[in-house]
Amino acid sequence: MTTILKLGGSVITEKDQPETVDEATLEQVVDAVVDAYEPGKFVVVHGGGSFGHHHAAKHGYSKTDGTRNATAVTDVHRAMSVLNDAVVDAFQARDVAAVPVSPLSVARRDAAATLSFPADGVETALDEGFLPVVQADPIVQEGAGATILSGDEIVVTLGESLGANRVGLCSTVPGVLDAEGNVIPEIDDFDEVASVLGESDSTDVTGGMAGKVQSLLALSAPAAIFDPAALGPFLRGEDVGTVVDG
Ligand code: IP8
């Protein structure tokens, strides 16, 4: 049983303060993972929050619009690596053998924007008892320079290649909300919820909740979107938040 958990950038950073970790929430979510942790069975992915998105926005590139400016690539990558260090260090401080994984060195999109992210390094890391902590990152794209690879896309591609049984996205909201603000328990069709999937509330170059749901509908395994309060129950096997099952 392999679990892939994405820690949303908005959860573990102060999204409106550039390059600031939300230390209290990071500690809280790492504690919840450590309580359920089994070596070789978990992959953690994290998004950009205030470390990645504002650099990407400043340089004018995104998941779909590329750049050939090398500084644009390194500005985002280095900021994301600082955040990755904070997550890895939080796990190591709890005696979990967390190691960093950076897609920039191995992933690419082809000219049709189809993603390829070889997972053999992550698989070997799992077999060796490590906890891979994978950062959202810029990656190269044929014909476009570099584009942003979101944590949601990483969850989907690794979820497929590792045959993950449980996929969770820990977000700042308790799930996908309907027009009245209630959590939608299950989504299996994007068109049914398109009208309520609003814009993200901060600078977000990868599509906010709509992008999240679209990515997750492409995944074979069901994926849950929930907030930090539901992380412990999710890891204990309970149904929480919104389940996206394409
Ligand atoms: O926060 C994009 O990942 P997300 C992060 O998962 C960057 O959408 C590098 C801007």
Boltz pocket constraint, residues with backbone or C-beta under 6 A from the ligand:
constraints:
  - pocket:
      binder: B
      contacts: [[A, 9], [A, 46], [A, 47], [A, 48], [A, 49], [A, 52], [A, 53], [A, 56], [A, 76], [A, 80], [A, 136], [A, 137], [A, 138], [A, 148], [A, 149], [A, 150], [A, 151], [A, 152], [A, 205], [A, 206], [A, 207]]
      max_distance: 6.0
